[in-house]
Amino acid sequence: LGFLSRGIGIHHGGLLPILKEIVEILFQENLIKVLFCTETFAMGVNMPAKTVVFTSIQKWDGIERRTLNSGEYIQMAGRAGRRGKDDKGLVIIMLTDKVEPNTAKDMFLGDASRLDSQFYLGYNMLLNMLRLEGVDPNYLLERSFSQFQKDKGCIAAKERHSELSHKLEDASEELNKVTSEASQKMNFDVKMALTDAFQADQDLASAVEERRKIVTLPKYAIPFMNPGRLISLSKDGDWAMVIKCDKLAEDKGAADLDNSYVVDCIDEEGVVRSVPLRSLHKISRIRGQLPQAAQEPHNRTEAVKTQCKNMLKAILNHDNFKAHGLPELDPVNEMKIDGEEFGEVSKKMKNAENAKLSNRLMTVPQAERSQLMDLFTKRVHLHEEQTKCADILKNQNTVILRDELRSMKRVLRRLGFVDRNNVVLEKGKLACEISSCDEILLTELVFNNVFEGMSAEHIAALCSCLILDEKSEDATTPDNADLAKALDKMKVIAQDVATVMAQGNADIIVICDACEAAVHQNCYGVSPVPTGEWYCDFCTYARETGLGPEEQKRERQCLLCPRRTGALLRIKDGKFGGYWIHAACAWWIPECSIQEGRYGYISLDAASMRNLQQRFKAACDVCHLPNIGAVLQCSTEDCYRGFHIPCARAMNYGLDLVGRHPLRREVS
């Protein structure tokens, strides 16, 4: 207020609403001469000024520091110049750091920001919709702007999917024709060899990328970022010479400190570039004699840049490096990188290189081999692009927030806000009237009599916990015993509500888009809930390995039962490593346990392997098939009947957990 009396105003999101309104009114009445504000002020308040000053063109958006986009700059700069008072508006930009020309051009002349729907479905909105007769939440979602944007995107996605399907069909026909002719000519399955060669290339590229990420870690790379060091900016070469390596100003919001180093370098065209350290591809042993003047921006004349460019070209064109390229730093002997992780990466690279060299395609002439690989790679890329397009198309065809709506209804039923017919109860009616804070938590506090016997001051203090959304590192305990007790009750209730909400979002049934097997999210280990197409582990394995329908029929076999349908999981390792098991069978056979992770959920208890082998020998009392699958024997005394899990389910036999062992699941 002292500043306001002097004509100086401050406006930002952290102020109380009443203070922001006072500042806006005073500014409108020309009583404020200088206003310090964020760029969002111009978005919401249409008030011109004589001069607009940008103290920085960088802003923190909650995730990272970034340059103002075109819309933000134009909105603020457009406030300069008062109609009827000023001939022109004055905009001043204070640049403390250098700005790339393209960055400035995008900010000044860039396109307007895309308008995207941020539609949010809250519990208050949902309860009010359920409260009104004849109002269906799904109807509202289907007619929202967000759904309109998704539907509009379907048109382009359908056209692209159709185009890719035709291209994929043509590419597949061409590949089949060429590989068939080549197989007859060379007396081996060329298509299978191409698959193995492509996989080896993928494995090698993945290992090289892992190696690159380790080599460019600051603790290993920084000591070698000396002026004149030659570095590669891309996998195709694109060599440059290091000028200097700096660490960006530390930001409390920076999520990855490894990405805070930037290398200034000069490339083969004499252009000075700033690149993140972690984006480098190679670090060479070679160092050039960089001119001292090149290390200071104000001394970096065109003549100095030309000198650096000529030196770099002379090194690259040297006879010693033309044939085999520039030598790289040795990661182990020179960069002193050790550890199991780097050893594993080196092993992966060696295995992938050996797989490439041992492939039978290496006996094919180079020109013909390249042609075959190009055709195969083209077909793979078209298939991947078509799959992604199909996922996008399916996601766009669904109603927005469908799963969220279902989960929220489940939470409201469990907490007693609505009944099983979605009729709003007393709790829900109270929550409908709350819009300034978390309606679920406040309603629970009221119905648990937390405010009973408290003074108005203590109630206001406790409710302030529901309003304040700023981060606070200093946790304080109230001095008043009653208030402290009420705060503890609030924490317990909040934890209970959070638990119910977490459970409400879990245990959703997901359906495989290939075999149409339906599984619970928790039973199968699906996390997070898929929004687009989803395939069970076996169908994913079949798609990635290219198994045909007949091959899938042969391989789709559960180790523990005779059923060939349903959702399968793969055994991780051991004697039965690589076999498939139904998730339902794994849940009930005591020797099996489901582990986290993809491809390798199932683990077999080695100590109980003898029991499992005995189960293989027994016959099921339903299907009477001996030596097929594992039989679970009834645990009732004097009953010797045994069943496959699917057979017991088909006969509606009860399955109950008995015994104390955490993995003990038996039929009764």
Secondary structure, 3 states (H helix, E strand, C coil): CHHHHCCEEEECCCCCHHHHHHHHHHHHCCCCCEEEECCHHHHHCCCCECEEEECCCEEECCCCEEECCHHHHHHHHCCECCCCCCCCCEEEECCCCCCCHHHHHHHHHCCCCCCCCCCCCCHHHHHHHHHCCCCCHHHHHHCCHHHHHHHHHHHHHHHHHHHHHHHHHHHHHHHHHHHHHHHHHHCCCHHHHHHHHHHHHHHHHHHHHHHHHHHCCHHHHHHHCCCCEEEEEECCEEEEEEEEEEECCCCCCCCCHHHHEEEEEEECCCCEEEEEHHHCCEEEEEECCCCHHHHCHHHCCHHHHHHHHHHHHHHHCCHHHHCCCCCECCCCCCCCCCCHHHHHHHHHHHHHHHHHHHCHHHHCCHHHHHHHHHHHHHHHHHHHHHHHHHHHHHHHHCCCCHHHHHHHHHHHHHHCCECCCCCECHHHHHHHCCCCCCHHHHHHHHHCCCCCCCCHHHHHHHHHHHHCCCCCCCCCCCCCHHHHHHHHHHHHHHHHHHHHHHHHCCCCEEECCCCCCEEEHHHHCCCCCCCCCCCCHHHHHHHHHCCCHHHHHHHCCECCCCCCCCCEEEECCCCCCCCEEEHHHHHHCCCEEECCCCCCCEEECHHHHHHHHHHHHCECCCCCCECCCCCEEECCCCCCCEECHHHHHHCCCCEECCCCCCCCCEEC
